[in-house]
Amino acid sequence: MNRKPIPIVIIIMIERVLEQYWGYTQFRPFQKEAMECVLEGRESIVVLPTGGGKSLCFQAPALAMKGTGLVVSPLISLMKDQVDSLKECGVAAARIDSEQSYIDRKYLYDQILNGEISLLYLSPERLFSKGFIDFLKQIDLAFIAIDEAHCVSMWGHDFRPEYRQLGQLKEAIPGIAIHAYTATATQPVRNDIAKQLRLENPKIITGSFDRPNLFYQTERRTDLINQVCGILDRHKNESGIIYCIRRNDVDSLCAELSQRGYNALPYHAGMNDADRKKNQETFFQEKADIMVATVAFGMGVDKSNVRYVIHTGMPKSLEHYQQESGRAGRDGLEAECTLIYSGGDYGVWKSLLRGLEPEAMRAALNKLNEMYNYCTGVNTVGGR
């Protein structure tokens, strides 16, 4: 990979870009180092906690470089949120997905070919659809960013088989630097990301996961509804997320809370897309205080004033717990993260994981054991 020295004028330009488009006058921890990797063409793996400003690490450099930054993302909803936010900031960003009409895509393709798009978002499925790589070869690519890169690794907490194809990019589009970004990745996962993406001597940038504004506590489940209500009553008229393991748990808990007068909405994959979208927008617009959800309410959740996150069952890994609870307090103010668990949660997850390939099953059970040991080994782990 040919690395380019970074002229001082480019660094100054990045600082101006941050202020002009996002209103920031200084870098968050490790952002500058991550951006420099993109600018000089050195491949990288960037692990920054939820709310740590990962996206800016590739978004800002795209505005200071010639060409288009290509961003691979796993979810249409995640791409849409990021592209909409970028457009609001005045950035020439776009996405390609199945929701667009043929005419809209054709118009967008012309914009891309004319060099009018700074950041282009798409899924791995779209990337490897028939003829699309040949289309990309016609444009001036600045870099490739893999968002939610833990999805590449079978040892990651959200493995997606379609992400495995991304290793083919080295041969498909040679000479373009690839950068991987995630909120959670253990050392084995980071190593696997580098291996699967075939990165060349990547720089590993790992931020601190200490969130002193978050207060963590763990409770055994005894009387769930009253335990949950006790937390909600401490946070009246404040935004919060309640995670459940199963869809039925979401529906029953949400119904019980609504019956008791709490302004709660459900969210899970068993609902139709329109209802999920409506509930998410209602929550984001402060028209409902409480979102009761499975982990389907996950990637891309960006609401800064979440004052509490409650888990009504044990998550399936420490990485999941870190990422889900990390959605609290993104504005830097104090927030509460409570895990209410039962010994039966282990069996529920083991049942839900049934059907995985043997290697993936072993990895999942190892993570489940670590999570169970955390639950049974601590009473309260606090940041304050």
C-alpha positions, 0 to 999 in steps of 0.5 A: 500500500503506497502511503502519502505523507500528509501536508500540513495544509491537509491537517489544517483543512481537516480542522476547518472541515470539522468546524465548518460542517460539524461545528467542532473546534477540537478532535475527540481522543484518537480521532486525529490519529485515525483521520491521519491513517485515512489521509496517508493511505495507511490501512487501519482498524479503529475501535472507539466506544459508542459515542466516541466519534468513529464515523467522523474518522472517515467522514471528515477526511473524505471532504479533504481528499480527492475522490469518493469515500466508499462506506460499507454498512450493514443496515439500510436504516443505519445508512439512511440515518448517517446520510441524512445527518451528513446532508443536514450538515451540507455534505454531498453524501448518498446511499444506494439501496433497495428502497430507491427507484431505478430512476433515482439510482440512475440519477445517483450513478451519474452524480457519482461518475461526475465526482459530485459525491464525497461519501457513498454508503452501500451494503456488502450485498449491493457492493458485490451485486452483478456489475457493481465492482466494474462500475466502481472501477470507473470512479475515483475512489479515495478509500474504503471504510468498513463500518460495524467491522466486527460483523466480519469476524465469526468471533465478533458479537454480531457476525454476518456471513455477507461481510466475509465477502469483503476480503475480496476487495483487495483483488476486486479494487486493488490499490485502495486502502481499507479501514475498519471501524467498530465500537467493540472488538477484543484482540482476537476479533481485531486480529480476525478483522485484519485477516478477513479483510486482508489488511496490510500492516494496519494501524490499530487504534483503540480508545478508552472504554471508561465512561465515568458518567455511566453508573453500572449495577447488576441485580438478580431478577426477583420481581421484574416489573417492580424492579423495572418500575423502580428505575423508571420512577427515578427517571420520570419524563426522561428517555430510556431503553429497556432491552428484553431477550425475546420478542414476546418479552418485549410485547408483554412488558410493554403492555404491562408498563402502558397499563401502569401509565408509562409512555412505552413503545415496543420494537422488535423484528417481528413487527412490520417495518412501518410500525418499527419506523413509526415507534423509533421516530416517536421515541427519537422525537421525544413523544415517548419516553421509553423504548422496550426492545430486543437487540433489533433496536441496535446499530445506529441508535444515536440519541444523546439524552438516554438517561438509562438503559435497562436489561431485563435479561442477560445479554449474550456477550460482554461486547453486546452489553458494552455496546447496548448499555453504551447508548446511555449518556452520550451527551456526557451527563450521568446515566444509569445502566442496570442489568437484571438477570436470572440463571435461566437466561443462560438456558434461553440464550443457549436455546436461541443459539442452537443451529449455529455452525460448530465453530461459531457455536463454540465462540458464542458459548464462550462469550455467554460463559463470560457474560454469566460469570460477570453477572454472578461475580459482581454486585455493582460496578460503577463509574461514579 
